[in-house]
Amino acid sequence: MLIVDRLSVTGLQRISLERVTRVKRDELVLDDGSVIPLHRVVAVEAGGERLWCRGCSPDERVGDEGVGEAEREGGKRGG
């Protein structure tokens, strides 16, 4: 899973899905008790394959190595 991490040099952090112990309506709870708000999740990957990506078109989601346009621009969407 790829999340927004403002303290990281890249702005993103990769976290293993195996660390997720609970999925709530608006957050994920990790094995160490850390809470990740769902709005910080930008991609979900399993077995080296991208299953979902925030901001990607449906054709980009599975197997695409990049992230969606919104994530390339710092998570901001026009509107």
mmJSON file of the N, C-alpha and C atoms, coordinates in Angstrom:
{"data_MODEL":{"atom_site":{
"group_PDB":["ATOM","ATOM","ATOM","ATOM","ATOM","ATOM","ATOM","ATOM","ATOM","ATOM","ATOM","ATOM","ATOM","ATOM","ATOM","ATOM","ATOM","ATOM","ATOM","ATOM","ATOM","ATOM","ATOM","ATOM","ATOM","ATOM","ATOM","ATOM","ATOM","ATOM","ATOM","ATOM","ATOM","ATOM","ATOM","ATOM","ATOM","ATOM","ATOM","ATOM","ATOM","ATOM","ATOM","ATOM","ATOM","ATOM","ATOM","ATOM","ATOM","ATOM","ATOM","ATOM","ATOM","ATOM","ATOM","ATOM","ATOM","ATOM","ATOM","ATOM","ATOM","ATOM","ATOM","ATOM","ATOM","ATOM","ATOM","ATOM","ATOM","ATOM","ATOM","ATOM","ATOM","ATOM","ATOM","ATOM","ATOM","ATOM","ATOM","ATOM","ATOM","ATOM","ATOM","ATOM","ATOM","ATOM","ATOM","ATOM","ATOM","ATOM","ATOM","ATOM","ATOM","ATOM","ATOM","ATOM","ATOM","ATOM","ATOM","ATOM","ATOM","ATOM","ATOM","ATOM","ATOM","ATOM","ATOM","ATOM","ATOM","ATOM","ATOM","ATOM","ATOM","ATOM","ATOM","ATOM","ATOM","ATOM","ATOM","ATOM","ATOM","ATOM","ATOM","ATOM","ATOM","ATOM","ATOM","ATOM","ATOM","ATOM","ATOM","ATOM","ATOM","ATOM","ATOM","ATOM","ATOM","ATOM","ATOM","ATOM","ATOM","ATOM","ATOM","ATOM","ATOM","ATOM","ATOM","ATOM","ATOM","ATOM","ATOM","ATOM","ATOM","ATOM","ATOM","ATOM","ATOM","ATOM","ATOM","ATOM","ATOM","ATOM","ATOM","ATOM","ATOM","ATOM","ATOM","ATOM","ATOM","ATOM","ATOM","ATOM","ATOM","ATOM","ATOM","ATOM","ATOM","ATOM","ATOM","ATOM","ATOM","ATOM","ATOM","ATOM","ATOM","ATOM","ATOM","ATOM","ATOM","ATOM","ATOM","ATOM","ATOM","ATOM","ATOM","ATOM","ATOM","ATOM","ATOM","ATOM","ATOM","ATOM","ATOM","ATOM","ATOM","ATOM","ATOM","ATOM","ATOM","ATOM","ATOM","ATOM","ATOM","ATOM","ATOM","ATOM","ATOM","ATOM","ATOM","ATOM","ATOM","ATOM","ATOM","ATOM","ATOM","ATOM","ATOM","ATOM","ATOM","ATOM","ATOM","ATOM","ATOM","ATOM","ATOM","ATOM","ATOM"],
"id":[1,2,3,4,5,6,7,8,9,10,11,12,13,14,15,16,17,18,19,20,21,22,23,24,25,26,27,28,29,30,31,32,33,34,35,36,37,38,39,40,41,42,43,44,45,46,47,48,49,50,51,52,53,54,55,56,57,58,59,60,61,62,63,64,65,66,67,68,69,70,71,72,73,74,75,76,77,78,79,80,81,82,83,84,85,86,87,88,89,90,91,92,93,94,95,96,97,98,99,100,101,102,103,104,105,106,107,108,109,110,111,112,113,114,115,116,117,118,119,120,121,122,123,124,125,126,127,128,129,130,131,132,133,134,135,136,137,138,139,140,141,142,143,144,145,146,147,148,149,150,151,152,153,154,155,156,157,158,159,160,161,162,163,164,165,166,167,168,169,170,171,172,173,174,175,176,177,178,179,180,181,182,183,184,185,186,187,188,189,190,191,192,193,194,195,196,197,198,199,200,201,202,203,204,205,206,207,208,209,210,211,212,213,214,215,216,217,218,219,220,221,222,223,224,225,226,227,228,229,230,231,232,233,234,235,236,237],
"type_symbol":["N","C","C","N","C","C","N","C","C","N","C","C","N","C","C","N","C","C","N","C","C","N","C","C","N","C","C","N","C","C","N","C","C","N","C","C","N","C","C","N","C","C","N","C","C","N","C","C","N","C","C","N","C","C","N","C","C","N","C","C","N","C","C","N","C","C","N","C","C","N","C","C","N","C","C","N","C","C","N","C","C","N","C","C","N","C","C","N","C","C","N","C","C","N","C","C","N","C","C","N","C","C","N","C","C","N","C","C","N","C","C","N","C","C","N","C","C","N","C","C","N","C","C","N","C","C","N","C","C","N","C","C","N","C","C","N","C","C","N","C","C","N","C","C","N","C","C","N","C","C","N","C","C","N","C","C","N","C","C","N","C","C","N","C","C","N","C","C","N","C","C","N","C","C","N","C","C","N","C","C","N","C","C","N","C","C","N","C","C","N","C","C","N","C","C","N","C","C","N","C","C","N","C","C","N","C","C","N","C","C","N","C","C","N","C","C","N","C","C","N","C","C","N","C","C","N","C","C","N","C","C","N","C","C","N","C","C"],
"label_atom_id":["N","CA","C","N","CA","C","N","CA","C","N","CA","C","N","CA","C","N","CA","C","N","CA","C","N","CA","C","N","CA","C","N","CA","C","N","CA","C","N","CA","C","N","CA","C","N","CA","C","N","CA","C","N","CA","C","N","CA","C","N","CA","C","N","CA","C","N","CA","C","N","CA","C","N","CA","C","N","CA","C","N","CA","C","N","CA","C","N","CA","C","N","CA","C","N","CA","C","N","CA","C","N","CA","C","N","CA","C","N","CA","C","N","CA","C","N","CA","C","N","CA","C","N","CA","C","N","CA","C","N","CA","C","N","CA","C","N","CA","C","N","CA","C","N","CA","C","N","CA","C","N","CA","C","N","CA","C","N","CA","C","N","CA","C","N","CA","C","N","CA","C","N","CA","C","N","CA","C","N","CA","C","N","CA","C","N","CA","C","N","CA","C","N","CA","C","N","CA","C","N","CA","C","N","CA","C","N","CA","C","N","CA","C","N","CA","C","N","CA","C","N","CA","C","N","CA","C","N","CA","C","N","CA","C","N","CA","C","N","CA","C","N","CA","C","N","CA","C","N","CA","C","N","CA","C","N","CA","C","N","CA","C","N","CA","C","N","CA","C","N","CA","C","N","CA","C"],
"label_alt_id":[null,null,null,null,null,null,null,null,null,null,null,null,null,null,null,null,null,null,null,null,null,null,null,null,null,null,null,null,null,null,null,null,null,null,null,null,null,null,null,null,null,null,null,null,null,null,null,null,null,null,null,null,null,null,null,null,null,null,null,null,null,null,null,null,null,null,null,null,null,null,null,null,null,null,null,null,null,null,null,null,null,null,null,null,null,null,null,null,null,null,null,null,null,null,null,null,null,null,null,null,null,null,null,null,null,null,null,null,null,null,null,null,null,null,null,null,null,null,null,null,null,null,null,null,null,null,null,null,null,null,null,null,null,null,null,null,null,null,null,null,null,null,null,null,null,null,null,null,null,null,null,null,null,null,null,null,null,null,null,null,null,null,null,null,null,null,null,null,null,null,null,null,null,null,null,null,null,null,null,null,null,null,null,null,null,null,null,null,null,null,null,null,null,null,null,null,null,null,null,null,null,null,null,null,null,null,null,null,null,null,null,null,null,null,null,null,null,null,null,null,null,null,null,null,null,null,null,null,null,null,null,null,null,null,null,null,null],
"label_comp_id":["MET","MET","MET","LEU","LEU","LEU","ILE","ILE","ILE","VAL","VAL","VAL","ASP","ASP","ASP","ARG","ARG","ARG","LEU","LEU","LEU","SER","SER","SER","VAL","VAL","VAL","THR","THR","THR","GLY","GLY","GLY","LEU","LEU","LEU","GLN","GLN","GLN","ARG","ARG","ARG","ILE","ILE","ILE","SER","SER","SER","LEU","LEU","LEU","GLU","GLU","GLU","ARG","ARG","ARG","VAL","VAL","VAL","THR","THR","THR","ARG","ARG","ARG","VAL","VAL","VAL","LYS","LYS","LYS","ARG","ARG","ARG","ASP","ASP","ASP","GLU","GLU","GLU","LEU","LEU","LEU","VAL","VAL","VAL","LEU","LEU","LEU","ASP","ASP","ASP","ASP","ASP","ASP","GLY","GLY","GLY","SER","SER","SER","VAL","VAL","VAL","ILE","ILE","ILE","PRO","PRO","PRO","LEU","LEU","LEU","HIS","HIS","HIS","ARG","ARG","ARG","VAL","VAL","VAL","VAL","VAL","VAL","ALA","ALA","ALA","VAL","VAL","VAL","GLU","GLU","GLU","ALA","ALA","ALA","GLY","GLY","GLY","GLY","GLY","GLY","GLU","GLU","GLU","ARG","ARG","ARG","LEU","LEU","LEU","TRP","TRP","TRP","CYS","CYS","CYS","ARG","ARG","ARG","GLY","GLY","GLY","CYS","CYS","CYS","SER","SER","SER","PRO","PRO","PRO","ASP","ASP","ASP","GLU","GLU","GLU","ARG","ARG","ARG","VAL","VAL","VAL","GLY","GLY","GLY","ASP","ASP","ASP","GLU","GLU","GLU","GLY","GLY","GLY","VAL","VAL","VAL","GLY","GLY","GLY","GLU","GLU","GLU","ALA","ALA","ALA","GLU","GLU","GLU","ARG","ARG","ARG","GLU","GLU","GLU","GLY","GLY","GLY","GLY","GLY","GLY","LYS","LYS","LYS","ARG","ARG","ARG","GLY","GLY","GLY","GLY","GLY","GLY"],
"label_asym_id":["A","A","A","A","A","A","A","A","A","A","A","A","A","A","A","A","A","A","A","A","A","A","A","A","A","A","A","A","A","A","A","A","A","A","A","A","A","A","A","A","A","A","A","A","A","A","A","A","A","A","A","A","A","A","A","A","A","A","A","A","A","A","A","A","A","A","A","A","A","A","A","A","A","A","A","A","A","A","A","A","A","A","A","A","A","A","A","A","A","A","A","A","A","A","A","A","A","A","A","A","A","A","A","A","A","A","A","A","A","A","A","A","A","A","A","A","A","A","A","A","A","A","A","A","A","A","A","A","A","A","A","A","A","A","A","A","A","A","A","A","A","A","A","A","A","A","A","A","A","A","A","A","A","A","A","A","A","A","A","A","A","A","A","A","A","A","A","A","A","A","A","A","A","A","A","A","A","A","A","A","A","A","A","A","A","A","A","A","A","A","A","A","A","A","A","A","A","A","A","A","A","A","A","A","A","A","A","A","A","A","A","A","A","A","A","A","A","A","A","A","A","A","A","A","A","A","A","A","A","A","A","A","A","A","A","A","A"],
"label_entity_id":["1","1","1","1","1","1","1","1","1","1","1","1","1","1","1","1","1","1","1","1","1","1","1","1","1","1","1","1","1","1","1","1","1","1","1","1","1","1","1","1","1","1","1","1","1","1","1","1","1","1","1","1","1","1","1","1","1","1","1","1","1","1","1","1","1","1","1","1","1","1","1","1","1","1","1","1","1","1","1","1","1","1","1","1","1","1","1","1","1","1","1","1","1","1","1","1","1","1","1","1","1","1","1","1","1","1","1","1","1","1","1","1","1","1","1","1","1","1","1","1","1","1","1","1","1","1","1","1","1","1","1","1","1","1","1","1","1","1","1","1","1","1","1","1","1","1","1","1","1","1","1","1","1","1","1","1","1","1","1","1","1","1","1","1","1","1","1","1","1","1","1","1","1","1","1","1","1","1","1","1","1","1","1","1","1","1","1","1","1","1","1","1","1","1","1","1","1","1","1","1","1","1","1","1","1","1","1","1","1","1","1","1","1","1","1","1","1","1","1","1","1","1","1","1","1","1","1","1","1","1","1","1","1","1","1","1","1"],
"label_seq_id":[1,1,1,2,2,2,3,3,3,4,4,4,5,5,5,6,6,6,7,7,7,8,8,8,9,9,9,10,10,10,11,11,11,12,12,12,13,13,13,14,14,14,15,15,15,16,16,16,17,17,17,18,18,18,19,19,19,20,20,20,21,21,21,22,22,22,23,23,23,24,24,24,25,25,25,26,26,26,27,27,27,28,28,28,29,29,29,30,30,30,31,31,31,32,32,32,33,33,33,34,34,34,35,35,35,36,36,36,37,37,37,38,38,38,39,39,39,40,40,40,41,41,41,42,42,42,43,43,43,44,44,44,45,45,45,46,46,46,47,47,47,48,48,48,49,49,49,50,50,50,51,51,51,52,52,52,53,53,53,54,54,54,55,55,55,56,56,56,57,57,57,58,58,58,59,59,59,60,60,60,61,61,61,62,62,62,63,63,63,64,64,64,65,65,65,66,66,66,67,67,67,68,68,68,69,69,69,70,70,70,71,71,71,72,72,72,73,73,73,74,74,74,75,75,75,76,76,76,77,77,77,78,78,78,79,79,79],
"pdbx_PDB_ins_code":[null,null,null,null,null,null,null,null,null,null,null,null,null,null,null,null,null,null,null,null,null,null,null,null,null,null,null,null,null,null,null,null,null,null,null,null,null,null,null,null,null,null,null,null,null,null,null,null,null,null,null,null,null,null,null,null,null,null,null,null,null,null,null,null,null,null,null,null,null,null,null,null,null,null,null,null,null,null,null,null,null,null,null,null,null,null,null,null,null,null,null,null,null,null,null,null,null,null,null,null,null,null,null,null,null,null,null,null,null,null,null,null,null,null,null,null,null,null,null,null,null,null,null,null,null,null,null,null,null,null,null,null,null,null,null,null,null,null,null,null,null,null,null,null,null,null,null,null,null,null,null,null,null,null,null,null,null,null,null,null,null,null,null,null,null,null,null,null,null,null,null,null,null,null,null,null,null,null,null,null,null,null,null,null,null,null,null,null,null,null,null,null,null,null,null,null,null,null,null,null,null,null,null,null,null,null,null,null,null,null,null,null,null,null,null,null,null,null,null,null,null,null,null,null,null,null,null,null,null,null,null,null,null,null,null,null,null],
"Cartn_x":[0.855,0.0,0.904,0.538,1.3,0.478,1.101,0.381,1.15,0.444,1.073,1.758,3.035,3.819,4.571,4.104,4.698,6.106,6.509,7.851,8.872,8.409,9.282,9.856,11.071,11.709,10.878,10.31,9.522,8.075,7.638,6.251,5.334,5.9,5.124,5.831,5.06,5.625,4.903,5.66,5.082,4.912,3.709,3.395,2.792,3.252,2.746,1.285,0.464,-0.939,-1.061,-0.057,-0.075,-0.107,0.303,0.309,-1.07,-2.017,-3.365,-4.129,-4.559,-5.293,-6.79,-7.16,-8.573,-8.829,-9.954,-10.383,-11.658,-11.601,-12.775,-13.353,-14.422,-15.104,-14.184,-13.319,-12.491,-11.011,-10.59,-9.183,-8.786,-7.475,-6.906,-6.12,-6.173,-5.404,-4.305,-3.054,-1.911,-1.602,-0.749,-0.405,0.247,0.828,1.449,0.515,-0.752,-1.727,-1.802,-0.892,-0.926,-2.223,-2.718,-3.95,-3.616,-4.049,-3.834,-5.197,-5.44,-6.698,-6.772,-7.938,-8.083,-7.748,-7.928,-7.619,-6.111,-5.279,-3.829,-3.392,-4.276,-3.937,-4.047,-2.949,-2.968,-2.908,-2.497,-2.464,-2.48,-3.073,-3.065,-2.438,-1.441,-0.705,-0.652,-0.621,-0.472,0.251,1.243,1.984,2.676,3.088,3.768,2.845,1.55,0.577,-0.261,-0.444,-1.271,-2.737,-3.478,-4.888,-5.805,-5.352,-6.167,-5.247,-5.637,-4.831,-5.76,-5.646,-6.465,-6.043,-6.987,-6.695,-6.346,-6.248,-5.956,-7.255,-7.148,-8.317,-8.488,-9.669,-9.871,-8.863,-8.429,-7.46,-6.073,-5.749,-4.432,-4.309,-5.407,-5.36,-4.595,-4.919,-4.283,-2.976,-1.894,-0.584,0.175,-0.41,0.294,1.329,2.508,3.578,3.528,2.834,2.785,1.651,1.49,0.341,-0.491,-1.702,-2.596,-2.137,-2.725,-2.373,-2.495,-3.522,-3.716,-2.531,-1.966,-0.847,0.443,0.602,1.793,1.807,0.624,0.52,0.327,0.757,0.679,-0.672,-1.507,-2.8,-3.884,-3.607,-4.604,-5.342,-6.638,-7.46,-8.031,-8.121,-8.74,-10.233,-10.887,-12.317,-12.944],
"Cartn_y":[-1.157,0.0,1.223,2.217,3.455,4.564,5.286,6.352,7.661,8.763,10.079,10.186,10.559,10.731,12.047,13.07,14.407,14.491,13.531,13.545,12.832,12.091,11.357,12.286,11.986,12.778,12.734,11.572,11.414,11.861,12.007,12.363,11.165,9.973,8.734,7.693,6.762,5.666,4.385,3.307,2.0,1.213,0.676,-0.117,-1.441,-2.531,-3.859,-3.994,-4.581,-4.825,-5.777,-6.604,-7.555,-6.838,-5.583,-4.814,-4.279,-4.299,-3.794,-4.833,-4.419,-5.332,-5.047,-3.822,-3.454,-2.366,-2.5,-1.475,-0.864,0.432,1.155,1.978,2.67,3.457,4.486,5.122,6.194,6.072,4.887,4.716,3.25,3.02,1.689,1.67,0.558,0.407,-0.613,-0.248,-1.131,-1.96,-2.967,-3.889,-3.227,-2.049,-1.344,-0.304,-0.286,0.659,1.968,2.171,3.38,3.417,4.619,4.813,5.586,5.075,5.722,6.169,7.467,7.93,7.474,7.038,6.519,7.559,8.845,9.854,9.922,9.308,9.28,8.094,7.121,5.958,6.361,6.181,6.563,5.353,4.191,2.991,1.761,0.697,-0.599,-1.591,-2.319,-3.279,-4.621,-5.697,-7.043,-7.901,-8.644,-9.514,-8.768,-7.53,-6.73,-6.134,-6.262,-5.743,-4.648,-3.553,-2.456,-2.826,-2.878,-3.247,-2.034,-0.927,0.282,1.48,2.588,3.801,5.009,5.853,7.075,8.02,8.482,9.426,8.782,7.456,6.766,6.501,6.443,6.038,4.533,3.988,2.547,1.705,2.161,1.418,1.413,2.426,2.533,1.727,1.432,0.91,-0.388,-1.397,-2.702,-2.777,-2.986,-3.197,-1.946,-0.763,0.479,0.782,1.178,1.468,2.889,3.781,5.173,5.417,6.655,7.051,8.014,8.261,9.127,10.572,11.341,12.746,13.522,13.238,13.953,13.732,12.533,12.252,12.882,12.942,13.59,15.071,15.645,17.058,17.3,16.363,16.55,16.277,15.49,15.118,16.16,17.231,18.286,18.081,18.278,18.174,19.54,19.79,21.053,20.964,22.088,21.949,23.199],
"Cartn_z":[0.0,0.0,0.0,-0.734,-0.834,-0.179,0.77,1.463,1.367,1.511,1.584,2.943,2.922,4.147,4.026,4.677,4.545,5.111,5.946,6.519,5.64,4.652,3.743,2.679,2.237,1.178,-0.098,-0.42,-1.642,-1.475,-0.216,0.033,0.097,-0.119,-0.092,0.764,1.297,2.062,1.673,1.525,1.192,2.492,2.72,3.901,3.44,4.035,3.692,4.115,3.249,3.586,4.765,4.991,6.105,7.455,7.484,8.734,9.11,8.174,8.444,9.268,10.464,11.341,11.366,10.972,10.995,9.962,9.281,8.325,8.869,9.139,9.613,8.464,8.747,7.713,7.069,7.869,7.333,7.689,8.171,8.528,8.577,8.5,8.654,9.955,10.676,11.903,11.615,11.954,11.72,12.957,12.776,13.848,15.06,14.881,16.012,16.625,16.185,16.702,15.929,14.979,14.149,13.347,13.106,12.344,11.08,9.939,8.646,8.111,8.013,7.417,5.954,5.526,4.16,3.097,3.396,2.379,2.094,2.929,2.683,1.82,1.615,0.784,-0.679,-1.435,-2.851,-3.778,-3.253,-4.082,-3.205,-3.729,-3.056,-4.02,-3.513,-4.335,-3.614,-4.392,-3.837,-4.858,-4.406,-5.312,-6.429,-6.16,-7.171,-8.218,-8.018,-8.984,-8.344,-9.043,-8.555,-8.734,-7.623,-7.654,-7.725,-7.133,-7.088,-6.959,-7.552,-7.495,-7.503,-6.488,-6.412,-7.539,-8.3,-9.366,-10.697,-10.741,-12.001,-12.751,-14.054,-14.831,-14.651,-14.914,-14.752,-15.541,-16.701,-17.499,-16.869,-16.075,-15.448,-14.161,-13.512,-12.158,-12.009,-12.765,-12.57,-13.339,-12.601,-13.205,-13.578,-13.425,-13.763,-12.694,-13.098,-12.148,-11.614,-12.288,-11.854,-10.884,-10.495,-9.69,-10.506,-10.044,-10.796,-10.805,-11.677,-11.838,-10.528,-9.737,-8.472,-7.535,-7.512,-6.632,-7.156,-8.468,-9.033,-8.704,-8.465,-8.155,-6.665,-5.856,-4.414,-3.808,-4.496,-3.942,-4.105,-4.833,-5.013,-6.321,-6.262,-7.456,-7.789,-9.062,-9.491,-9.352,-9.307,-9.215,-8.981],
"occupancy":[1.0,1.0,1.0,1.0,1.0,1.0,1.0,1.0,1.0,1.0,1.0,1.0,1.0,1.0,1.0,1.0,1.0,1.0,1.0,1.0,1.0,1.0,1.0,1.0,1.0,1.0,1.0,1.0,1.0,1.0,1.0,1.0,1.0,1.0,1.0,1.0,1.0,1.0,1.0,1.0,1.0,1.0,1.0,1.0,1.0,1.0,1.0,1.0,1.0,1.0,1.0,1.0,1.0,1.0,1.0,1.0,1.0,1.0,1.0,1.0,1.0,1.0,1.0,1.0,1.0,1.0,1.0,1.0,1.0,1.0,1.0,1.0,1.0,1.0,1.0,1.0,1.0,1.0,1.0,1.0,1.0,1.0,1.0,1.0,1.0,1.0,1.0,1.0,1.0,1.0,1.0,1.0,1.0,1.0,1.0,1.0,1.0,1.0,1.0,1.0,1.0,1.0,1.0,1.0,1.0,1.0,1.0,1.0,1.0,1.0,1.0,1.0,1.0,1.0,1.0,1.0,1.0,1.0,1.0,1.0,1.0,1.0,1.0,1.0,1.0,1.0,1.0,1.0,1.0,1.0,1.0,1.0,1.0,1.0,1.0,1.0,1.0,1.0,1.0,1.0,1.0,1.0,1.0,1.0,1.0,1.0,1.0,1.0,1.0,1.0,1.0,1.0,1.0,1.0,1.0,1.0,1.0,1.0,1.0,1.0,1.0,1.0,1.0,1.0,1.0,1.0,1.0,1.0,1.0,1.0,1.0,1.0,1.0,1.0,1.0,1.0,1.0,1.0,1.0,1.0,1.0,1.0,1.0,1.0,1.0,1.0,1.0,1.0,1.0,1.0,1.0,1.0,1.0,1.0,1.0,1.0,1.0,1.0,1.0,1.0,1.0,1.0,1.0,1.0,1.0,1.0,1.0,1.0,1.0,1.0,1.0,1.0,1.0,1.0,1.0,1.0,1.0,1.0,1.0,1.0,1.0,1.0,1.0,1.0,1.0,1.0,1.0,1.0,1.0,1.0,1.0,1.0,1.0,1.0,1.0,1.0,1.0],
"B_iso_or_equiv":[0.0,0.0,0.0,0.0,0.0,0.0,0.0,0.0,0.0,0.0,0.0,0.0,0.0,0.0,0.0,0.0,0.0,0.0,0.0,0.0,0.0,0.0,0.0,0.0,0.0,0.0,0.0,0.0,0.0,0.0,0.0,0.0,0.0,0.0,0.0,0.0,0.0,0.0,0.0,0.0,0.0,0.0,0.0,0.0,0.0,0.0,0.0,0.0,0.0,0.0,0.0,0.0,0.0,0.0,0.0,0.0,0.0,0.0,0.0,0.0,0.0,0.0,0.0,0.0,0.0,0.0,0.0,0.0,0.0,0.0,0.0,0.0,0.0,0.0,0.0,0.0,0.0,0.0,0.0,0.0,0.0,0.0,0.0,0.0,0.0,0.0,0.0,0.0,0.0,0.0,0.0,0.0,0.0,0.0,0.0,0.0,0.0,0.0,0.0,0.0,0.0,0.0,0.0,0.0,0.0,0.0,0.0,0.0,0.0,0.0,0.0,0.0,0.0,0.0,0.0,0.0,0.0,0.0,0.0,0.0,0.0,0.0,0.0,0.0,0.0,0.0,0.0,0.0,0.0,0.0,0.0,0.0,0.0,0.0,0.0,0.0,0.0,0.0,0.0,0.0,0.0,0.0,0.0,0.0,0.0,0.0,0.0,0.0,0.0,0.0,0.0,0.0,0.0,0.0,0.0,0.0,0.0,0.0,0.0,0.0,0.0,0.0,0.0,0.0,0.0,0.0,0.0,0.0,0.0,0.0,0.0,0.0,0.0,0.0,0.0,0.0,0.0,0.0,0.0,0.0,0.0,0.0,0.0,0.0,0.0,0.0,0.0,0.0,0.0,0.0,0.0,0.0,0.0,0.0,0.0,0.0,0.0,0.0,0.0,0.0,0.0,0.0,0.0,0.0,0.0,0.0,0.0,0.0,0.0,0.0,0.0,0.0,0.0,0.0,0.0,0.0,0.0,0.0,0.0,0.0,0.0,0.0,0.0,0.0,0.0,0.0,0.0,0.0,0.0,0.0,0.0,0.0,0.0,0.0,0.0,0.0,0.0],
"pdbx_formal_charge":[null,null,null,null,null,null,null,null,null,null,null,null,null,null,null,null,null,null,null,null,null,null,null,null,null,null,null,null,null,null,null,null,null,null,null,null,null,null,null,null,null,null,null,null,null,null,null,null,null,null,null,null,null,null,null,null,null,null,null,null,null,null,null,null,null,null,null,null,null,null,null,null,null,null,null,null,null,null,null,null,null,null,null,null,null,null,null,null,null,null,null,null,null,null,null,null,null,null,null,null,null,null,null,null,null,null,null,null,null,null,null,null,null,null,null,null,null,null,null,null,null,null,null,null,null,null,null,null,null,null,null,null,null,null,null,null,null,null,null,null,null,null,null,null,null,null,null,null,null,null,null,null,null,null,null,null,null,null,null,null,null,null,null,null,null,null,null,null,null,null,null,null,null,null,null,null,null,null,null,null,null,null,null,null,null,null,null,null,null,null,null,null,null,null,null,null,null,null,null,null,null,null,null,null,null,null,null,null,null,null,null,null,null,null,null,null,null,null,null,null,null,null,null,null,null,null,null,null,null,null,null,null,null,null,null,null,null],
"auth_seq_id":[1,1,1,2,2,2,3,3,3,4,4,4,5,5,5,6,6,6,7,7,7,8,8,8,9,9,9,10,10,10,11,11,11,12,12,12,13,13,13,14,14,14,15,15,15,16,16,16,17,17,17,18,18,18,19,19,19,20,20,20,21,21,21,22,22,22,23,23,23,24,24,24,25,25,25,26,26,26,27,27,27,28,28,28,29,29,29,30,30,30,31,31,31,32,32,32,33,33,33,34,34,34,35,35,35,36,36,36,37,37,37,38,38,38,39,39,39,40,40,40,41,41,41,42,42,42,43,43,43,44,44,44,45,45,45,46,46,46,47,47,47,48,48,48,49,49,49,50,50,50,51,51,51,52,52,52,53,53,53,54,54,54,55,55,55,56,56,56,57,57,57,58,58,58,59,59,59,60,60,60,61,61,61,62,62,62,63,63,63,64,64,64,65,65,65,66,66,66,67,67,67,68,68,68,69,69,69,70,70,70,71,71,71,72,72,72,73,73,73,74,74,74,75,75,75,76,76,76,77,77,77,78,78,78,79,79,79],
"auth_comp_id":["MET","MET","MET","LEU","LEU","LEU","ILE","ILE","ILE","VAL","VAL","VAL","ASP","ASP","ASP","ARG","ARG","ARG","LEU","LEU","LEU","SER","SER","SER","VAL","VAL","VAL","THR","THR","THR","GLY","GLY","GLY","LEU","LEU","LEU","GLN","GLN","GLN","ARG","ARG","ARG","ILE","ILE","ILE","SER","SER","SER","LEU","LEU","LEU","GLU","GLU","GLU","ARG","ARG","ARG","VAL","VAL","VAL","THR","THR","THR","ARG","ARG","ARG","VAL","VAL","VAL","LYS","LYS","LYS","ARG","ARG","ARG","ASP","ASP","ASP","GLU","GLU","GLU","LEU","LEU","LEU","VAL","VAL","VAL","LEU","LEU","LEU","ASP","ASP","ASP","ASP","ASP","ASP","GLY","GLY","GLY","SER","SER","SER","VAL","VAL","VAL","ILE","ILE","ILE","PRO","PRO","PRO","LEU","LEU","LEU","HIS","HIS","HIS","ARG","ARG","ARG","VAL","VAL","VAL","VAL","VAL","VAL","ALA","ALA","ALA","VAL","VAL","VAL","GLU","GLU","GLU","ALA","ALA","ALA","GLY","GLY","GLY","GLY","GLY","GLY","GLU","GLU","GLU","ARG","ARG","ARG","LEU","LEU","LEU","TRP","TRP","TRP","CYS","CYS","CYS","ARG","ARG","ARG","GLY","GLY","GLY","CYS","CYS","CYS","SER","SER","SER","PRO","PRO","PRO","ASP","ASP","ASP","GLU","GLU","GLU","ARG","ARG","ARG","VAL","VAL","VAL","GLY","GLY","GLY","ASP","ASP","ASP","GLU","GLU","GLU","GLY","GLY","GLY","VAL","VAL","VAL","GLY","GLY","GLY","GLU","GLU","GLU","ALA","ALA","ALA","GLU","GLU","GLU","ARG","ARG","ARG","GLU","GLU","GLU","GLY","GLY","GLY","GLY","GLY","GLY","LYS","LYS","LYS","ARG","ARG","ARG","GLY","GLY","GLY","GLY","GLY","GLY"],
"auth_asym_id":["A","A","A","A","A","A","A","A","A","A","A","A","A","A","A","A","A","A","A","A","A","A","A","A","A","A","A","A","A","A","A","A","A","A","A","A","A","A","A","A","A","A","A","A","A","A","A","A","A","A","A","A","A","A","A","A","A","A","A","A","A","A","A","A","A","A","A","A","A","A","A","A","A","A","A","A","A","A","A","A","A","A","A","A","A","A","A","A","A","A","A","A","A","A","A","A","A","A","A","A","A","A","A","A","A","A","A","A","A","A","A","A","A","A","A","A","A","A","A","A","A","A","A","A","A","A","A","A","A","A","A","A","A","A","A","A","A","A","A","A","A","A","A","A","A","A","A","A","A","A","A","A","A","A","A","A","A","A","A","A","A","A","A","A","A","A","A","A","A","A","A","A","A","A","A","A","A","A","A","A","A","A","A","A","A","A","A","A","A","A","A","A","A","A","A","A","A","A","A","A","A","A","A","A","A","A","A","A","A","A","A","A","A","A","A","A","A","A","A","A","A","A","A","A","A","A","A","A","A","A","A","A","A","A","A","A","A"],
"auth_atom_id":["N","CA","C","N","CA","C","N","CA","C","N","CA","C","N","CA","C","N","CA","C","N","CA","C","N","CA","C","N","CA","C","N","CA","C","N","CA","C","N","CA","C","N","CA","C","N","CA","C","N","CA","C","N","CA","C","N","CA","C","N","CA","C","N","CA","C","N","CA","C","N","CA","C","N","CA","C","N","CA","C","N","CA","C","N","CA","C","N","CA","C","N","CA","C","N","CA","C","N","CA","C","N","CA","C","N","CA","C","N","CA","C","N","CA","C","N","CA","C","N","CA","C","N","CA","C","N","CA","C","N","CA","C","N","CA","C","N","CA","C","N","CA","C","N","CA","C","N","CA","C","N","CA","C","N","CA","C","N","CA","C","N","CA","C","N","CA","C","N","CA","C","N","CA","C","N","CA","C","N","CA","C","N","CA","C","N","CA","C","N","CA","C","N","CA","C","N","CA","C","N","CA","C","N","CA","C","N","CA","C","N","CA","C","N","CA","C","N","CA","C","N","CA","C","N","CA","C","N","CA","C","N","CA","C","N","CA","C","N","CA","C","N","CA","C","N","CA","C","N","CA","C","N","CA","C","N","CA","C","N","CA","C","N","CA","C","N","CA","C","N","CA","C","N","CA","C"],
"pdbx_PDB_model_num":[1,1,1,1,1,1,1,1,1,1,1,1,1,1,1,1,1,1,1,1,1,1,1,1,1,1,1,1,1,1,1,1,1,1,1,1,1,1,1,1,1,1,1,1,1,1,1,1,1,1,1,1,1,1,1,1,1,1,1,1,1,1,1,1,1,1,1,1,1,1,1,1,1,1,1,1,1,1,1,1,1,1,1,1,1,1,1,1,1,1,1,1,1,1,1,1,1,1,1,1,1,1,1,1,1,1,1,1,1,1,1,1,1,1,1,1,1,1,1,1,1,1,1,1,1,1,1,1,1,1,1,1,1,1,1,1,1,1,1,1,1,1,1,1,1,1,1,1,1,1,1,1,1,1,1,1,1,1,1,1,1,1,1,1,1,1,1,1,1,1,1,1,1,1,1,1,1,1,1,1,1,1,1,1,1,1,1,1,1,1,1,1,1,1,1,1,1,1,1,1,1,1,1,1,1,1,1,1,1,1,1,1,1,1,1,1,1,1,1,1,1,1,1,1,1,1,1,1,1,1,1,1,1,1,1,1,1]
}}}
